[in-house]
C-alpha cells in the first residue's frame, strides 16, 4: 500500500511539473494544404527554434501554441510537398 501511494505521488508531481502554461494560441486554416508539417518558430539568441508543430494529414485546420511574456516575432513555416515561404507575425497573449 505504501509503495502504491508513493508511486501515485511521484506520478502526480511529474505530470504537474511537465505542463507549461501556454497563453498564445495560433489557430487557422490553410486552403489547399492537405499533407505536411507546420511549425511555429521564434528566434532564441540567433537561432530559429521550433516551439510547436503539427502534422497535417487530410485536414487543413491547425492549432499551435506557446507561452508569451511580451509581444515578439514568430514564424509559421511548412515542410512538405509544396515549397513555401515563412510567414512572419507578432505573437502576443490570446488567440491569433
C-alpha positions in Angstrom: 0.0 0.0 0.0 2.8 2.4 0.9 4.5 1.6 -2.4 1.3 2.4 -4.3 0.9 5.8 -2.6 4.5 6.7 -3.2 4.2 5.8 -6.9 0.9 7.8 -7.2 2.5 10.8 -5.5 5.5 10.7 -7.8 3.3 10.4 -10.9 1.3 13.5 -9.9 4.4 15.5 -9.2 5.9 14.6 -12.6 2.7 15.4 -14.5 2.2 18.8 -12.8 5.8 19.9 -13.4 5.9 18.9 -17.0 2.9 21.0 -18.1 3.7 24.6 -19.2 1.0 27.2 -19.3 0.6 28.3 -22.9 -1.1 31.7 -23.2 -0.9 32.3 -27.0 -2.9 30.2 -29.4 -2.4 30.4 -33.2 -5.4 28.9 -34.9 -6.2 28.8 -38.6 -6.9 27.0 -41.9 -4.7 26.8 -44.9 -6.8 26.2 -48.0 -5.4 23.5 -50.4 -2.9 22.2 -47.8 -3.5 18.6 -47.1 -0.3 16.9 -46.0 2.9 18.0 -44.3 4.2 19.6 -41.1 3.5 23.1 -40.0 6.0 24.7 -37.5 5.6 27.6 -35.1 9.0 29.1 -34.7 10.7 32.0 -33.0 14.2 33.5 -32.6 16.1 32.5 -29.5 19.5 34.2 -29.4 20.5 33.9 -33.1 18.8 30.6 -33.9 15.3 30.0 -35.3 13.8 27.4 -32.9 10.5 25.4 -33.3 8.3 25.8 -30.3 5.3 23.8 -31.6 4.4 21.8 -34.6 1.5 19.9 -36.1 1.4 17.2 -38.8 -1.4 17.7 -41.3 -3.0 14.6 -42.9 -6.0 15.5 -44.9 -7.1 18.3 -42.6 -6.0 21.9 -43.4 -7.0 23.2 -39.9 -4.3 23.8 -37.3 -3.8 24.9 -33.7 -0.4 25.8 -32.3 0.5 27.4 -29.0 3.4 28.9 -27.0 3.9 30.9 -23.8 4.4 34.6 -24.5 5.7 37.1 -21.9 5.7 40.2 -24.2 4.9 40.6 -28.0 7.7 39.1 -30.2 8.2 38.0 -33.8 7.0 34.5 -34.7 7.2 32.5 -37.9 4.9 29.9 -39.4 6.8 27.6 -41.7 5.8 24.5 -43.7 7.7 21.3 -44.6 6.0 19.1 -47.2 5.3 18.6 -50.9 4.7 22.3 -51.5 7.6 24.6 -51.1 6.6 27.8 -49.3 8.0 30.8 -47.5 7.9 31.6 -43.9 5.0 33.8 -42.6 6.1 36.3 -40.0 3.8 37.8 -37.4 3.9 39.3 -34.0 2.8 36.9 -31.3 1.1 38.1 -28.1 -1.2 36.7 -25.4 -4.6 35.5 -26.6 -5.9 33.8 -29.7 -4.4 34.7 -33.1 
